[in-house]
Amino acid sequence: MTRVTEAHLEARRDQIVNAAWTCFALKGYHQTTMQDIASEAGISAGAIYRYFSGKEAVLKAINDRSQEIGRALVEAARARSSGPLDALTAIGQTMLPFFNDAMFDTVSRVNIEIWPEIIRSQELREGYRGELTFWRSEVTQLLREAQDRGQLKPEVNVDALATVLMCNWEGLRHYRLISEDFKPEAIIDVFRALIPEDVLAEVEWLGENITRQPPEGGPIAAPLYAPPWAGGPQPPKRNEGGKP
C-alpha cells in the first residue's frame, strides 16, 4: 500500500485552496459550493473532505496563507533593507501596486464578501485578529525605529500612525471599488509629510511611482515577493456580450 507523504497532502491542500480562490472569484463566496471547489481542483466531491471539513475550513486555510505571506514579506524587507524607512518602502513596493493590478476588483470584492463570515466565526475572527496584531506591531516598530533615527518627525505618535496607515489601506481598497478617485498615492502623500525635509531629500525615490514599480536607485531593485493574489485566480473570462 502506497504511503501518502505529508508533502503530497500539503500539495493537495494548496491545490484545493487555489481552486477555492478561483471559484470565489467567479461565483462569489456564498454561491460557491464544496462540489464547485472539488471540480475546479480536479478531485471528487468526497475526496475534498479528506482535507477540509467544509468551506469555512478552506477559508481559514486561505487566511493562514495570507498571514504566512505577510510574515515572509516583513522578514525579507528587514533583511534586504538598510534601515526601517527602506523596509517600509520595500513593503510598499510590494503591496501598493495591488491597486493597479488586474485582479484588484475581484480580490477586493471577495474579501469584502467574506468579512461577515470572519465576524461570525470565532475561529476565523481570532485568526484575523492575530494578523491585524502582527501588522500593527511590525509597522509600529518600524516607524518607531525610523523615529529614533531621526527619519520621522519627533512629534509623530507612531502607534496612532500605524493604526491610521492600516485603516487607510483597508478603506482605500473598499472605496476604490466605487470610485477611482480614491488613489493609493494618498498614503504616500500623508507619509511624506511626516518625514523631516532633510531626510526626505535623501529618499526622493519615495514617490508616487511606488504604486507602479520599484523606482530606479531605490533600496530594493524589485518587489520582494509576488503579492498574495499572484498565481491565484485570473479575471473571469467574458463572452462577446461582456458577461462572465
Secondary structure, DSSP 8 states (H G I E B T S, - for coil): -----HHHHHHHHHHHHHHHHHHHHHH-TTT--HHHHHHHHTS-TTGGGGT-SSHHHHHHHHHHHHHHHHHHHHHHHHHT-SSHHHHHHHHHHHHGGGGGSTTHHHHHHHHHHHHHHHHH-HHHHHHHHHHHHHHHHHHHHHHHHHHHTTSS-TT--HHHHHHHHHHHHHHHHHHHTT-TTS-THHHHHHHHTTS-HHHHTT-TTSSGGGGTS--TTSS-SS-SS--TTTTS-------TTS--
